[in-house]
Amino acid sequence: MEKIMILNGSPRAPRSNSKRYAAYVAKYSPWPTEYFEIRKNNHAQLRERMAEFSDVVLVFPLYADSLPVGVLNLLKSLEAAPPERRPVISVLVNCGFLEPGQNEIAVRIIRFFCRRNGYAFGSVLMAGSGEAILDTPFRFLVARKIRRLAGSIVRRRYEELRVTMPIGKRLFLMASTLYWVRYGKRFGVTRQQMQTPRIEG
Ligand SMILES: Cc1cc2nc3c(=O)[nH]c(=O)nc-3n(C[C@H](O)[C@H](O)[C@H](O)COP(=O)(O)O)c2cc1C
């Protein structure tokens, strides 16, 4: 039976933007979906359940131009012990910067994993301004693209899609700087402190 396993690879999965993106996938998928979070200690369980699904949509944030370590570790586990049936893997990756192209390396890593390990690779949605866009009037652009992503998966006509806020870089930088400076202030952290590489002590 055709069924989609939605995997959230954010390290802060329960409070993550990825969770919100995953909810859109569930909303727009014509096939039944089930949502799971990737944790340190649930790889065996995820692998076992994976065999029940025709498709996986891997939803995760970009971390340092790459995959969060939790996603990397799951891929390593699957490499060591593959599921009984390999689903088609599609990707929905979101990043903080404006340009969806920032996510390209992460997508290449997943493609490489699929090629090496005998999984078919499905569709991709790369979202820029992923931290912000869902709280702006532009969220309809995300909804539209996720509907298209889901449609491409069920039609088996795979696509590479992109979405971001339709604003210039300069405006994005101004708005995001203002946002983070105000955010820091709420926690007693100044702009200067945020600009140092020291994160502890
Ligand atoms: C440790 C860390 C590293 C990040 N690295 C990048 C990056 O390299 N490029 C980028 O555009 N955004 C980066 N981001 C921003 C996240 O991709 C963005 O905030 C995303 O929406 C987080 O999604 P989540 O809530 O699902 O974890 C980083 C965030 C964190 C916390």
The ligand as a Gaussian input file, in Angstrom:
#p B3LYP/6-31G(d) Opt

LIG

0 1
 C       23.588000      25.110000      14.692000
 C       22.841000      25.729000      13.532000
 C       23.451000      25.793000      12.285000
 C       22.769000      26.377000      11.209000
 N       23.392000      26.453000       9.984000
 C       22.757000      27.067000       8.957000
 C       23.415000      27.194000       7.690000
 O       24.530000      26.742000       7.463000
 N       22.756000      27.863000       6.706000
 C       21.494000      28.388000       6.878000
 O       20.950000      28.990000       5.939000
 N       20.833000      28.248000       8.064000
 C       21.432000      27.603000       9.089000
 N       20.789000      27.461000      10.300000
 C       19.399000      27.933000      10.435000
 C       18.376000      26.754000      10.397000
 O       18.525000      25.966000       9.233000
 C       16.971000      27.337000      10.444000
 O       16.830000      28.117000      11.610000
 C       15.875000      26.281000      10.429000
 O       14.619000      26.902000      10.227000
 C       15.819000      25.468000      11.726000
 O       14.841000      24.464000      11.546000
 P       14.280000      23.572000      12.740000
 O       13.463000      24.491000      13.630000
 O       13.418000      22.558000      12.052000
 O       15.434000      22.954000      13.472000
 C       21.449000      26.896000      11.387000
 C       20.850000      26.819000      12.651000
 C       21.537000      26.257000      13.717000
 C       20.866000      26.212000      15.079000

